[in-house]
Amino acid sequence: MFCNRTLNMRSIRAIGFDMDYTLVHYDEVAWEERAYWHVLQALARKGHPVAGLRFDPMMFPRGLILDLARGNVIKANRFGYVTMAAHGTRVLPHDEQRREYAGVWVDLSEKRWELLNTLFSLSEACLYGQMVDLFDQGAIAGVADHAALYRLVKTTMDEAHLEGALKAEIIAAPERFVDLDPLLVQTLLDLKHAGKKLFLATNSEWHYTRAMMSWTFAPYIGGALDWRDLFDLVIVQSKKPAFFEQQRPFEEVVDDATTRPVAGPLQKGVVYKGGNALAVQEHFGCDGGEILYVGDHVFADVHISSQLRHWRTALVLRELECEVKAEREFAAQQHELDLLMAEKQRLDAEHAALRLALQRREHHQAMPSEVTLPPAGIQERLKALRAATDALDQRILPLVRKSGHIGHPVWGPLMRAGGDKSRLARKVERHADVYTSRVSNFLHLTPFGYLRAHRGSLPHDPPR
C-alpha cells in the first residue's frame, strides 16, 4: 500500500467499496476481449467496415489520454506536456510528436482530452485507435471528425454494457472472467470486527452485482454467512459520479425488475438503488473525513468523492503488482543508470564552465574561478569531454530504453512519463490518499494501522 496523505485507520468509521475491478477482479484480457467483440458487432450492424479488426490488449494501457481533436492517444507528464503520442494505432516518432505538440498543454478539464480512467478503457481505446485508422482512410461514413468518431465508439460501448448480452455472458461463465482472491473475505471481516461500517456502492445492476459478488465471496465464506452479511449497506446503480454530486433519492430493490420508494431510514439487509453520498454519510453519522471509499475509477471513485464530500480515498491499481515487480528486478540496472547520469551531469557542468571561460577570455573578462587551464588546454579538455560524454551516452541509452519499457513494452510505467511523474500519477497524488493493487492489501495494514506519507521531496533537498 502506498500513501500520498497520512491515513489513520483508527479514525475511519465507515468504508465503502466499488465492485468492478475493486472487490471483484476480472481477467482484464478476457473481459475486455468480450466487450470489444460485442461493440464490434454493434458497429457492424450500424454499417461500419470493422470485420477485420481484432482486440489487442497491449495496444493502450490505462492512464493514457485521448486527444479527440487530432485522433491521437498521448502520454503526458504531471505538468501536462506530451511525452509520447500515437495517431490511431501508429506510434509517432519523437520528432513528429514534438512538432505535433509544441506549445500544447494537456488540461483534462477541456473536452478535447479524455483520460483512460480504468481497465474498462482498454477495449475502448484499442477500438478508437483502430477506428481512427479507418476514418483516415475514408472508410467511416457519416462521421465529421475525430471527436465525433470517439462519441460513436463511446456510445456503442455504453450500449453494449447496458443491453445485457455482455454481462449475461460473464454471469454464465464467471470462472472465465473473475480472478478470485482468497484473502478478501478475511480482510473485510477484520474491518467489520473492528467496528467499521462497510458498504457497497456500485454502478452495476442488482442482478449482475448479486451474481459477481456471490461468485467472488462464496468459496471463502463459511457456515451460513452470506456476502451481504459483510455489508451494512448495499447500493446498486449508484450512478457515480452523480452519486457524489446530486441529492438523488434511494429506491428499494424488490427483485431484478422492480423497485419501490424507501419508507423510513436505510436498513441493513435491504438492497438499494441510486441514492446519494450525503445520505450515506448521515445514515452512518460520520463526517467526510471518517469515511474511506475504495474504488478503481480515478475520476468517479476518488476525485469526486474527495473533492465534493471530503471522503478519504483509496485507489485500486491492479497493474501495480507486475510493475513494482519489474521495477525491483531492474533495481541493479537503475542504480547503474543513476551513477552514469550523475557522471554525465558532472561532465556537463565542467563542459559548461570551460565554454564560459572561453567566452570571457574573448571579451577580456575575468576567468571563472574553477578554470585554471590555459586556452589551448581548455580546447583539449573540451575535446576530451565530448568524447567521454559520447561514450557515456552509449552506456546510458540502452538502460534508459529498458527503464522506459517497465510496465508496458511501448508506453512504459503507469505512473511515470520519461523521468517525471505521469499525468495519471498527478491525479492519483492529488485525490487518492492511498493506492494499492487490491483490497486484500488492507489485511496487512490492519484496521488499526497508521499509514504515514513520506516526507515530500523538493528539488533543493540534499541528496541522500
Secondary structure, DSSP 4 states (H G I P E B T S, - for coil): -EESS-EEGGG--EEEE-TBTTTBEE-HHHHHHHHHHHHHHHHHHTT---TT----TTSS-TT-EEETTTTEEEEEBTTS-EEEEEETTEEPPHHHHHHHTTT----TTSTTEEE--STTHHHHHHHHHHHHHHHHTT--TT--SHHHHHHHHHHHHHHHHHHSHHHHHHHH-HHHHEE--TTHHHHHHHHHHTT-EEEEE-SS-HHHHHHHHHHHHGGG--TT--GGGG-SEEEES--TTHHHHS-PPEEEE-SSS-EEE--SS--TT-EEEE--HHHHHHHHT--GGGEEEEES-IIIIIIHHHHHS--EEEEE-TTHHHHHHHHHHTHHHHHHHHHHHHHHHHHHHHHHHHHHHHHHHHTT-PPPTT----HHHHHHHHHHHHHHHHHHHHHHHHHHHHHHTSSSTTT--TTEETTEEBHHHHHHHHH-SEEES-GGGHHHH-TT-EE-PPPPP-TTSPP-
